[in-house]
Amino acid sequence: MDEVIGVGPGDEELAHEAAAVAVSWVLEGGLTEQQDSQLVNVARHGGSHDWMGEAMFVGRWAKALRDAVDGATDDEEGRQCVAVAKDTALLELRGRLLFHIDMLWNMPSSDHPGARESLRRIVAAGGSRSG
């Protein structure tokens, strides 16, 4: 399948689904090394030269969500804080994933499957801890 340059039909839903899976991974106890790698690989396929920076982003993103959940109190205010943290994490990662899809025109890689295929793998892994 040829890659569509930029954000194409279905990409927003694909990025949303992949971000939702990643949020569920963090909420299930944090990212495994394999899950972390899957998220970083989306950037590699999207033309990012800075895989280390992307790895740092993913780590900070997961830590911020985990810290918000772990630090929440068991009352209405705490539940609202967790809901906001989950929504924020979902939107941040979805936007980041869409950015990488949009960057496919920059440096498409013939050595690796595209960013879309990486997102499909994340969605297919679903809530699996082995991801």
DSSP file (Angstrom, degrees, kcal/mol; ACC not computed):
  #  RESIDUE AA STRUCTURE BP1 BP2  ACC     N-H-->O    O-->H-N    N-H-->O    O-->H-N    TCO  KAPPA ALPHA  PHI   PSI    X-CA   Y-CA   Z-CA
    1    1 A M              0   0    0      0, 0.0     2,-0.2     0, 0.0     0, 0.0   0.000 360.0 360.0 360.0 128.6    0.0    0.0    0.0
    2    2 A D        -     0   0    0      1,-0.1     2,-0.3     0, 0.0     0, 0.0  -0.518 360.0-115.8 -74.5 140.8    1.4    3.4   -1.0
    3    3 A E        -     0   0    0     -2,-0.2     2,-0.4   101,-0.1    -1,-0.1  -0.575  21.8-127.2 -76.9 136.7    1.6    5.9    1.8
    4    4 A V        -     0   0    0     -2,-0.3     2,-0.4     2,-0.1     4,-0.2  -0.683  29.0-117.2 -77.8 135.1   -0.5    9.0    1.5
    5    5 A I  S    S-     0   0    0     -2,-0.4    97,-0.1     2,-0.1     2,-0.1  -0.617  79.6  -6.8 -77.1 130.3    1.7   12.1    1.9
    6    6 A G  S    S-     0   0    0     95,-0.5     2,-0.6    -2,-0.4    -2,-0.1  -0.334 122.2 -21.2  80.0-167.1    0.6   14.1    4.9
    7    7 A V  S    S-     0   0    0     95,-0.1    -2,-0.1    -2,-0.1     3,-0.1  -0.669  75.9-176.8 -81.0 120.3   -2.5   13.3    7.0
    8    8 A G    >   -     0   0    0     -2,-0.6     3,-1.9     1,-0.2     4,-0.5  -0.412  37.5 -52.0-109.2-176.1   -4.9   11.2    5.0
    9    9 A P  T 3  S+     0   0    0      0, 0.0    -1,-0.2     0, 0.0    -5,-0.1  -0.329 124.6  12.6 -58.2 132.4   -8.3    9.7    5.4
   10   10 A G  T 3> S+     0   0    0     -3,-0.1     4,-2.4    -2,-0.0     5,-0.2   0.283  93.6 110.5  86.7 -11.3   -8.6    7.6    8.5
   11   11 A D  H <> S+     0   0    0     -3,-1.9     4,-2.9     1,-0.2     5,-0.2   0.878  74.3  53.8 -66.8 -37.1   -5.3    8.9   10.0
   12   12 A E  H  > S+     0   0    0     -4,-0.5     4,-2.2     2,-0.2    -1,-0.2   0.923 112.4  44.1 -63.9 -42.4   -7.0   10.9   12.8
   13   13 A E  H  > S+     0   0    0      2,-0.2     4,-2.8     1,-0.2    -2,-0.2   0.908 113.8  50.8 -67.3 -41.4   -9.0    7.8   13.9
   14   14 A L  H  X S+     0   0    0     -4,-2.4     4,-2.5     2,-0.2    -2,-0.2   0.924 112.4  46.2 -61.6 -45.1   -5.9    5.6   13.7
   15   15 A A  H  X S+     0   0    0     -4,-2.9     4,-2.5     2,-0.2    -1,-0.2   0.894 112.9  50.7 -64.6 -39.7   -3.8    8.1   15.7
   16   16 A H  H  X S+     0   0    0     -4,-2.2     4,-2.5    -5,-0.2    -2,-0.2   0.930 111.5  47.2 -63.3 -45.6   -6.6    8.4   18.3
   17   17 A E  H  X S+     0   0    0     -4,-2.8     4,-2.1     2,-0.2    -2,-0.2   0.918 113.5  47.7 -63.1 -43.6   -6.9    4.6   18.6
   18   18 A A  H  X S+     0   0    0     -4,-2.5     4,-2.4     1,-0.2    -1,-0.2   0.907 112.4  49.4 -64.8 -41.1   -3.1    4.1   19.0
   19   19 A A  H  X S+     0   0    0     -4,-2.5     4,-2.6     1,-0.2    -1,-0.2   0.899 109.5  52.3 -64.4 -39.6   -3.0    6.9   21.6
   20   20 A A  H  X S+     0   0    0     -4,-2.5     4,-2.2     2,-0.2    -1,-0.2   0.893 109.5  49.4 -63.4 -39.3   -5.9    5.3   23.5
   21   21 A V  H  X S+     0   0    0     -4,-2.1     4,-2.3     2,-0.2    -2,-0.2   0.933 110.9  49.8 -63.5 -45.2   -4.0    2.0   23.5
   22   22 A A  H  X S+     0   0    0     -4,-2.4     4,-2.2     1,-0.2    -2,-0.2   0.899 109.3  51.4 -62.4 -40.6   -0.8    3.7   24.8
   23   23 A V  H  X S+     0   0    0     -4,-2.6     4,-2.5     1,-0.2    -1,-0.2   0.923 109.6  50.5 -60.4 -43.4   -2.8    5.5   27.5
   24   24 A S  H  X S+     0   0    0     -4,-2.2     4,-1.6     1,-0.2    -2,-0.2   0.887 107.1  54.5 -63.7 -37.3   -4.2    2.1   28.6
   25   25 A W  H  <>S+     0   0    0     -4,-2.3     5,-1.4     2,-0.2    -1,-0.2   0.938 110.3  45.8 -59.3 -46.3   -0.7    0.6   28.6
   26   26 A V  H ><5S+     0   0    0     -4,-2.2     3,-1.6     1,-0.2     4,-0.4   0.917 112.2  50.7 -63.8 -42.8    0.4    3.3   31.0
   27   27 A L  H 3<5S+     0   0    0     -4,-2.5    -1,-0.2     1,-0.3    -2,-0.2   0.758 102.7  61.6 -67.8 -23.9   -2.7    2.9   33.2
   28   28 A E  T 3<5S-     0   0    0     -4,-1.6    -1,-0.3    -3,-0.2    -2,-0.2   0.439 141.1 -63.9 -81.3   0.6   -2.0   -0.8   33.4
   29   29 A G  T < 5S-     0   0    0     -3,-1.6    -3,-0.2    -4,-0.2    -2,-0.2   0.438  89.5 -61.6 134.9   1.2    1.3   -0.2   35.1
   30   30 A G  S   <S-     0   0    0     -5,-1.4     2,-0.3    -4,-0.4    -2,-0.0  -0.328  70.8 -53.3 112.3 163.8    3.5    1.6   32.7
   31   31 A L        -     0   0    0     -2,-0.1     2,-0.1    28,-0.1    98,-0.1  -0.544  46.8-136.9 -77.3 135.7    5.1    1.0   29.3
   32   32 A T     >  -     0   0    0     -2,-0.3     4,-2.7    97,-0.2     5,-0.2  -0.406  33.0-102.9 -76.6 168.0    7.1   -2.1   28.7
   33   33 A E  H  > S+     0   0    0      1,-0.2     4,-2.3     2,-0.2     5,-0.1   0.898 124.4  50.3 -59.5 -40.2   10.3   -1.7   26.8
   34   34 A Q  H  > S+     0   0    0      2,-0.2     4,-2.2     1,-0.2    -1,-0.2   0.908 110.9  47.7 -66.5 -42.2    8.6   -3.1   23.7
   35   35 A Q  H  > S+     0   0    0      2,-0.2     4,-2.0    94,-0.2    -2,-0.2   0.918 111.4  50.7 -65.1 -43.5    5.7   -0.7   24.0
   36   36 A D  H  X S+     0   0    0     -4,-2.7     4,-2.3     1,-0.2    -2,-0.2   0.930 110.8  49.8 -57.1 -46.5    8.0    2.2   24.5
   37   37 A S  H  X S+     0   0    0     -4,-2.3     4,-2.4     1,-0.2    -2,-0.2   0.879 106.7  55.1 -62.0 -40.1    9.9    1.1   21.4
   38   38 A Q  H  X S+     0   0    0     -4,-2.2     4,-0.9     1,-0.2    -1,-0.2   0.914 109.9  46.3 -60.5 -42.7    6.8    0.8   19.4
   39   39 A L  H >X S+     0   0    0     -4,-2.0     4,-0.7     1,-0.2     3,-0.5   0.909 113.1  48.6 -67.4 -41.7    5.8    4.4   20.2
   40   40 A V  H >X S+     0   0    0     -4,-2.3     4,-1.4     1,-0.2     3,-0.7   0.867 103.9  62.0 -65.6 -35.8    9.3    5.7   19.4
   41   41 A N  H 3X S+     0   0    0     -4,-2.4     4,-2.0     1,-0.2    -1,-0.2   0.784  91.3  65.9 -63.8 -27.1    9.4    3.8   16.1
   42   42 A V  H <X S+     0   0    0     -4,-0.9     4,-1.3    -3,-0.5    -1,-0.2   0.922 103.1  47.6 -58.3 -42.4    6.4    5.8   14.8
   43   43 A A  H <<>S+     0   0    0     -4,-0.7     5,-2.4    -3,-0.7    -1,-0.2   0.888 106.9  56.4 -66.2 -39.4    8.6    8.9   14.9
   44   44 A R  H ><5S+     0   0    0     -4,-1.4     3,-1.1     1,-0.2    -1,-0.2   0.902 109.6  45.5 -60.3 -40.7   11.4    7.1   13.1
   45   45 A H  H 3<5S+     0   0    0     -4,-2.0    64,-0.4     1,-0.2    70,-0.3   0.768 105.3  63.0 -74.1 -24.4    9.1    6.3   10.2
   46   46 A G  T 3<5S-     0   0    0     -4,-1.3    -1,-0.2    -5,-0.2    60,-0.2   0.354 125.7 -95.3 -83.2   7.2    7.8    9.8   10.2
   47   47 A G  T < 5 +     0   0    0     -3,-1.1     2,-0.4     1,-0.3    -3,-0.2   0.575  69.7 155.9  95.8  10.0   11.2   11.2    9.3
   48   48 A S      < -     0   0    0     -5,-2.4    -1,-0.3     1,-0.2     3,-0.2  -0.571  25.4-172.8 -75.8 127.3   12.4   12.1   12.8
   49   49 A H  S    S+     0   0    0     -2,-0.4     2,-1.1     1,-0.2     3,-0.3   0.651  75.4  73.8 -84.4 -18.0   16.2   12.2   13.0
   50   50 A D     >  +     0   0    0      1,-0.2     4,-2.1     2,-0.1    -1,-0.2  -0.535  48.7 153.9-102.2  67.8   15.9   12.7   16.8
   51   51 A W  H  > S+     0   0    0     -2,-1.1     4,-2.5     1,-0.2    -1,-0.2   0.843  76.2  55.6 -63.6 -32.1   14.9    9.3   18.1
   52   52 A M  H  > S+     0   0    0     -3,-0.3     4,-2.2     2,-0.2    -1,-0.2   0.917 107.6  48.1 -67.4 -41.9   16.6   10.0   21.4
   53   53 A G  H  > S+     0   0    0      2,-0.2     4,-2.3     1,-0.2    -2,-0.2   0.888 112.0  50.1 -62.6 -39.1   14.4   13.1   21.8
   54   54 A E  H  X S+     0   0    0     -4,-2.1     4,-2.7     2,-0.2    -2,-0.2   0.900 108.7  51.8 -66.5 -40.1   11.3   11.1   20.8
   55   55 A A  H  X S+     0   0    0     -4,-2.5     4,-2.3     1,-0.2    -2,-0.2   0.893 110.2  49.5 -62.1 -39.1   12.3    8.5   23.4
   56   56 A M  H  X S+     0   0    0     -4,-2.2     4,-2.7     2,-0.2     5,-0.2   0.910 109.9  51.1 -66.1 -41.6   12.6   11.2   26.0
   57   57 A F  H  X S+     0   0    0     -4,-2.3     4,-3.1     2,-0.2    -2,-0.2   0.951 110.9  47.8 -58.9 -49.7    9.2   12.6   25.0
   58   58 A V  H  X S+     0   0    0     -4,-2.7     4,-2.6     1,-0.2     5,-0.2   0.912 113.1  48.8 -59.6 -43.3    7.5    9.2   25.3
   59   59 A G  H  X S+     0   0    0     -4,-2.3     4,-2.3     2,-0.2    -1,-0.2   0.919 114.4  44.2 -62.9 -44.7    9.1    8.7   28.7
   60   60 A R  H  X S+     0   0    0     -4,-2.7     4,-2.7     2,-0.2    -2,-0.2   0.902 113.1  52.5 -66.1 -40.8    8.1   12.1   30.0
   61   61 A W  H  X S+     0   0    0     -4,-3.1     4,-1.9    -5,-0.2    -2,-0.2   0.944 112.8  43.4 -60.0 -49.4    4.6   11.6   28.6
   62   62 A A  H  X S+     0   0    0     -4,-2.6     4,-2.7    -5,-0.2    -1,-0.2   0.897 114.0  51.1 -64.5 -41.2    4.1    8.3   30.3
   63   63 A K  H  X S+     0   0    0     -4,-2.3     4,-3.1    -5,-0.2     5,-0.2   0.907 107.9  52.2 -64.4 -42.3    5.6    9.5   33.6
   64   64 A A  H  X S+     0   0    0     -4,-2.7     4,-2.0     2,-0.2    -1,-0.2   0.917 113.4  44.0 -61.3 -43.2    3.3   12.5   33.7
   65   65 A L  H  X S+     0   0    0     -4,-1.9     4,-2.2    -5,-0.2    -2,-0.2   0.941 115.3  47.6 -66.7 -46.5    0.3   10.4   33.2
   66   66 A R  H  X S+     0   0    0     -4,-2.7     4,-3.0     1,-0.2     5,-0.2   0.910 112.0  50.3 -61.4 -43.5    1.4    7.7   35.7
   67   67 A D  H  X S+     0   0    0     -4,-3.1     4,-2.2     1,-0.2    -1,-0.2   0.896 109.8  50.8 -62.6 -40.7    2.3   10.4   38.3
   68   68 A A  H  < S+     0   0    0     -4,-2.0     4,-0.5    -5,-0.2    -1,-0.2   0.909 114.8  43.1 -64.1 -41.5   -1.1   12.1   37.9
   69   69 A V  H >< S+     0   0    0     -4,-2.2     3,-0.9     1,-0.2    -2,-0.2   0.937 116.2  46.6 -69.8 -46.6   -2.9    8.7   38.4
   70   70 A D  H 3< S+     0   0    0     -4,-3.0    -2,-0.2     1,-0.2    -1,-0.2   0.819 114.1  48.6 -66.1 -30.8   -0.7    7.6   41.3
   71   71 A G  T 3< S+     0   0    0     -4,-2.2    -1,-0.2    -5,-0.2    -2,-0.2   0.489  86.5 111.8 -89.2  -2.6   -1.0   11.0   43.1
   72   72 A A    <   -     0   0    0     -3,-0.9     2,-0.2    -4,-0.5     6,-0.1  -0.447  64.7-128.5 -75.8 142.7   -4.7   11.3   42.8
   73   73 A T        -     0   0    0     -2,-0.2     2,-1.4     1,-0.1     8,-0.1  -0.481  24.7-109.5 -83.0 160.1   -6.8   11.1   45.9
   74   74 A D  S    S+     0   0    0     -2,-0.2     2,-0.3     4,-0.1    -1,-0.1  -0.427  87.3  86.0 -91.7  61.3   -9.8    8.7   46.2
   75   75 A D  S  > S-     0   0    0     -2,-1.4     4,-2.5     1,-0.0     5,-0.2  -0.837  97.5 -82.7-143.5-178.1  -12.4   11.3   46.1
   76   76 A E  H  > S+     0   0    0     -2,-0.3     4,-2.3     1,-0.2     5,-0.2   0.897 127.3  50.6 -60.0 -42.3  -14.4   13.3   43.4
   77   77 A E  H  > S+     0   0    0      1,-0.2     4,-2.2     2,-0.2    -1,-0.2   0.915 111.2  48.9 -62.7 -42.4  -11.6   15.8   43.0
   78   78 A G  H  > S+     0   0    0      2,-0.2     4,-2.2     1,-0.2    -2,-0.2   0.900 110.5  50.3 -63.2 -41.9   -9.0   13.0   42.6
   79   79 A R  H  X S+     0   0    0     -4,-2.5     4,-2.3     1,-0.2    -1,-0.2   0.878 110.2  50.5 -65.1 -37.5  -11.2   11.3   40.0
   80   80 A Q  H  X S+     0   0    0     -4,-2.3     4,-2.5    -5,-0.2    -2,-0.2   0.900 109.0  51.6 -66.1 -39.9  -11.6   14.5   38.1
   81   81 A C  H  X S+     0   0    0     -4,-2.2     4,-2.5     2,-0.2    -2,-0.2   0.905 110.7  48.3 -62.2 -41.6   -7.8   15.0   38.1
   82   82 A V  H  X S+     0   0    0     -4,-2.2     4,-2.7     2,-0.2    -2,-0.2   0.917 110.8  50.9 -64.9 -43.3   -7.3   11.5   36.7
   83   83 A A  H  X S+     0   0    0     -4,-2.3     4,-2.5     1,-0.2    -2,-0.2   0.917 112.4  46.4 -61.3 -43.2   -9.9   12.1   34.0
   84   84 A V  H  X S+     0   0    0     -4,-2.5     4,-2.8     2,-0.2    -1,-0.2   0.911 112.2  50.9 -64.9 -42.3   -8.3   15.3   33.0
   85   85 A A  H  X S+     0   0    0     -4,-2.5     4,-2.6     2,-0.2    -2,-0.2   0.908 111.6  47.5 -62.3 -42.3   -4.8   13.7   33.0
   86   86 A K  H  X S+     0   0    0     -4,-2.7     4,-2.4     2,-0.2    -2,-0.2   0.931 113.9  46.8 -64.7 -45.7   -6.1   10.8   30.8
   87   87 A D  H  X S+     0   0    0     -4,-2.5     4,-2.5    -5,-0.2    -2,-0.2   0.914 114.1  48.2 -62.1 -43.1   -7.8   13.2   28.4
   88   88 A T  H  X S+     0   0    0     -4,-2.8     4,-2.8     2,-0.2     5,-0.2   0.925 111.9  48.8 -63.5 -45.3   -4.7   15.4   28.2
   89   89 A A  H  X S+     0   0    0     -4,-2.6     4,-2.4    -5,-0.2     5,-0.3   0.903 111.6  50.2 -61.8 -41.5   -2.4   12.5   27.7
   90   90 A L  H  X S+     0   0    0     -4,-2.4     4,-2.5     2,-0.2    -2,-0.2   0.937 113.3  44.7 -62.3 -47.7   -4.6   11.2   24.9
   91   91 A L  H  X S+     0   0    0     -4,-2.5     4,-2.3     2,-0.2    -2,-0.2   0.902 113.4  50.7 -65.2 -41.5   -4.7   14.5   23.1
   92   92 A E  H  X S+     0   0    0     -4,-2.8     4,-2.0     2,-0.2    -2,-0.2   0.941 115.5  40.9 -61.9 -48.0   -1.0   15.1   23.5
   93   93 A L  H  X S+     0   0    0     -4,-2.4     4,-2.8     2,-0.2     5,-0.2   0.895 113.0  54.0 -71.3 -38.7    0.0   11.7   22.1
   94   94 A R  H  X S+     0   0    0     -4,-2.5     4,-2.4    -5,-0.3    -1,-0.2   0.934 110.8  47.1 -58.5 -46.1   -2.6   11.8   19.4
   95   95 A G  H  X S+     0   0    0     -4,-2.3     4,-2.1     1,-0.2    -1,-0.2   0.893 112.0  50.2 -62.3 -40.3   -1.3   15.1   18.2
   96   96 A R  H  X S+     0   0    0     -4,-2.0     4,-1.8     2,-0.2    -2,-0.2   0.914 111.1  48.4 -64.9 -43.4    2.3   13.9   18.3
   97   97 A L  H  X S+     0   0    0     -4,-2.8     4,-2.0     1,-0.2    -2,-0.2   0.904 111.0  50.3 -65.3 -41.6    1.4   10.8   16.3
   98   98 A L  H  X S+     0   0    0     -4,-2.4     4,-2.6    -5,-0.2    -1,-0.2   0.882 106.5  56.4 -63.3 -37.8   -0.5   12.8   13.7
   99   99 A F  H  X S+     0   0    0     -4,-2.1     4,-1.4     1,-0.2    -1,-0.2   0.928 107.4  48.4 -57.6 -45.5    2.6   15.1   13.4
  100  100 A H  H  < S+     0   0    0     -4,-1.8    -1,-0.2     1,-0.2    -2,-0.2   0.872 110.5  50.3 -67.2 -36.2    4.7   12.1   12.6
  101  101 A I  H >< S+     0   0    0     -4,-2.0     3,-1.7     1,-0.2   -95,-0.5   0.928 109.6  52.0 -63.3 -43.5    2.3   10.9    9.9
  102  102 A D  H >< S+     0   0    0     -4,-2.6     3,-0.7     1,-0.3    -2,-0.2   0.793 103.5  58.9 -63.1 -28.1    2.2   14.4    8.4
  103  103 A M  G >X S+     0   0    0     -4,-1.4     3,-2.0     1,-0.2     4,-0.8   0.460  73.3 100.7 -82.3  -0.2    6.0   14.3    8.3
  104  104 A L  G <4 S+     0   0    0     -3,-1.7    -1,-0.2     1,-0.3    -2,-0.1   0.819  75.9  60.9 -55.0 -30.9    6.1   11.2    6.0
  105  105 A W  G <4 S+     0   0    0     -3,-0.7    -1,-0.3    -4,-0.2    -2,-0.1   0.781  96.2  64.3 -65.7 -24.7    6.7   13.5    3.0
  106  106 A N  T <4 S-     0   0    0     -3,-2.0    -1,-0.2   -60,-0.2    -2,-0.2   0.957 126.8 -11.3 -67.7 -55.5    9.9   14.7    4.6
  107  107 A M  S  < S-     0   0    0     -4,-0.8    -1,-0.2   -61,-0.2   -60,-0.2  -0.508  70.1-166.3-148.5  71.8   12.0   11.5    4.7
  108  108 A P        -     0   0    0      0, 0.0     2,-0.5     0, 0.0   -62,-0.1  -0.364  19.3-134.8 -63.0 141.5   10.1    8.4    3.9
  109  109 A S        -     0   0    0    -64,-0.4     3,-0.2     1,-0.1    -2,-0.0  -0.851  20.1-170.9-102.9 127.8   12.0    5.3    4.8
  110  110 A S  S    S+     0   0    0     -2,-0.5    -1,-0.1     1,-0.2     4,-0.1   0.569  85.8  63.2 -87.9  -9.3   12.2    2.4    2.4
  111  111 A D  S    S+     0   0    0      2,-0.1    -1,-0.2     1,-0.0    -2,-0.0   0.661 106.8  37.0 -88.2 -17.3   13.9    0.2    5.1
  112  112 A H  S    S-     0   0    0     -3,-0.2    -3,-0.1   -67,-0.1     3,-0.1  -0.913  91.1 -96.2-132.4 155.3   11.0    0.2    7.5
  113  113 A P        -     0   0    0      0, 0.0    -2,-0.1     0, 0.0    -4,-0.1  -0.352  57.1 -94.5 -63.9 157.7    7.2    0.1    7.3
  114  114 A G     >  -     0   0    0      1,-0.1     4,-1.9    -4,-0.1     5,-0.1  -0.038  33.4 -96.9 -71.0 174.6    5.6    3.5    7.5
  115  115 A A  H  > S+     0   0    0    -70,-0.3     4,-2.4     1,-0.2     5,-0.2   0.862 123.1  58.0 -59.6 -37.2    4.3    5.3   10.6
  116  116 A R  H  > S+     0   0    0      1,-0.2     4,-2.6     2,-0.2    -1,-0.2   0.918 104.9  49.6 -61.8 -42.4    0.8    4.2    9.7
  117  117 A E  H  > S+     0   0    0      1,-0.2     4,-2.1     2,-0.2    -1,-0.2   0.893 109.4  52.5 -64.0 -38.4    1.8    0.5    9.9
  118  118 A S  H  X S+     0   0    0     -4,-1.9     4,-1.9     2,-0.2    -1,-0.2   0.909 110.0  48.6 -62.0 -41.4    3.5    1.2   13.3
  119  119 A L  H  X S+     0   0    0     -4,-2.4     4,-2.6     1,-0.2    -2,-0.2   0.904 108.4  53.7 -65.1 -40.6    0.2    2.7   14.5
  120  120 A R  H  X S+     0   0    0     -4,-2.6     4,-2.6     1,-0.2    -1,-0.2   0.891 107.5  51.5 -60.9 -38.5   -1.7   -0.3   13.2
  121  121 A R  H  X S+     0   0    0     -4,-2.1     4,-2.0     2,-0.2    -1,-0.2   0.898 109.2  50.0 -64.9 -39.9    0.6   -2.6   15.2
  122  122 A I  H  X S+     0   0    0     -4,-1.9     4,-1.2     2,-0.2    -2,-0.2   0.939 112.6  46.6 -63.0 -46.5    0.0   -0.6   18.3
  123  123 A V  H  < S+     0   0    0     -4,-2.6     3,-0.4     1,-0.2    -2,-0.2   0.911 111.5  51.7 -62.3 -42.4   -3.8   -0.8   17.8
  124  124 A A  H  < S+     0   0    0     -4,-2.6    -1,-0.2     1,-0.2    -2,-0.2   0.851 105.2  55.9 -63.7 -34.1   -3.6   -4.5   17.1
  125  125 A A  H >< S+     0   0    0     -4,-2.0     3,-2.0     1,-0.2    -1,-0.2   0.804  86.2 169.3 -68.1 -27.9   -1.6   -5.1   20.3
  126  126 A G  T 3<  -     0   0    0     -4,-1.2    -1,-0.2    -3,-0.4    -2,-0.1  -0.170  63.7 -16.5  54.2-139.8   -4.4   -3.4   22.2
  127  127 A G  T 3  S+     0   0    0     -3,-0.1    -1,-0.3    -4,-0.1     2,-0.2   0.262  94.9 136.2 -82.8  13.0   -4.3   -3.7   26.0
  128  128 A S    X   -     0   0    0     -3,-2.0     3,-0.7     1,-0.2    -3,-0.0  -0.436  51.5-146.5 -65.5 127.8   -1.8   -6.5   25.8
  129  129 A R  T 3  S+     0   0    0      1,-0.2   -94,-0.2    -2,-0.2   -97,-0.2   0.782 102.2  55.3 -65.6 -26.1    1.0   -6.0   28.4
  130  130 A S  T 3         0   0    0      1,-0.1    -1,-0.2    -5,-0.1   -96,-0.1   0.743 360.0 360.0 -78.1 -20.9    3.5   -7.7   26.1
  131  131 A G    <         0   0    0     -3,-0.7    -6,-0.2    -6,-0.2    -1,-0.1   0.424 360.0 360.0  43.7 360.0    2.4   -5.1   23.5
